[in-house]
């Protein structure tokens, strides 16, 4: 048995089978590269589902982590710590909102946004008790808590996990008229991904988000954007909603906020929501806003800004898709994306096999729903490195 086979058979024995990973066991990483237990090096074109936009173990982020580990790691929110205020000042300055609320995982950020919207709905909009309704989209992915899977349309995520949380209405994605029609007197918010990642990097029509903003404003409901995957430079802007100059009422963020080293998530919103929604004791988390998280997230944002990662993602993403579209394979249906978030869709269910082929040739990417390969390298990748990857991808896919 190879080392790889040994590690995988152990995991098969002792881990719940809630994933079906590619057969590679990674033990080291640096920048855009990961190394497996056999010593083989791969280009990481998944970036932990866009959580390592800054590259693996970015030295400034690792330094912030080590420095903080030597001073203070956790206080809980029973006491103040000297990192949360300065970090939230940075985050609110970057995003242009009054306040932030920090959690740990993406799903918790979405839960926080749902709770904020509901409390705002009851306290400010006068919605009758337990009647608040949130509109969401077909094909959404917002996380895996029981409430979030309650409004998933993916049977794999949902089946067998009921009873489900009521209060959500599902409409088609990329359909402003459907949004307009779905809003009623008890609707408080529209929750949407600016690009649907899990659904296969579905990029909506130009102007969609802007239209949604106009409708939600006119009808007096909140626009909540889930930027957990699309945020922090991934799509070529700091947030994907910036592409259409849309200012959501609440932004959910996570993943790359923690620089690939620590789970950090949260929401930002203005006082009219934050003050209506939250009062001492009604929401929180043991680890949310802890000093390690804040020190790391602070450095993670600095890296994105200082290294102009959104601009890089925009330029390199255009180049990458232009080259992918040249691949001669009649089974390729579409290449789509924004910035360095790209989906390559096949006409048939072959994306997993192609992911395996790419892996054997040193390029790590993962399929979604069998028909689409998602390419999302760290945003620190150079054009030369991307060109090398394209050579492999073109050879294996043509
Ligand atoms: C898994 C996908 C990516 C997300 C958006 C919230 C969350 C996610 C837009 C929840 C998480 C992940 C989780 C991961 C697979 C992955 C994923 F394939 F499911 F769609 F990235 F593409 N909103 N996305 O994309 O964040 O609670 O996980 O921190 O296996 O669940 P989390």
Boltz pocket constraint, residues with backbone or C-beta under 6 A from the ligand:
constraints:
  - pocket:
      binder: B
      contacts: [[A, 48], [A, 49], [A, 50], [A, 104], [A, 105], [A, 106], [A, 107], [A, 108], [A, 110], [A, 141], [A, 142], [A, 143], [A, 144], [A, 193], [A, 195], [A, 197], [A, 198], [A, 199], [A, 226], [A, 227], [A, 228], [A, 229], [A, 230], [A, 254], [A, 255], [A, 368]]
      max_distance: 6.0
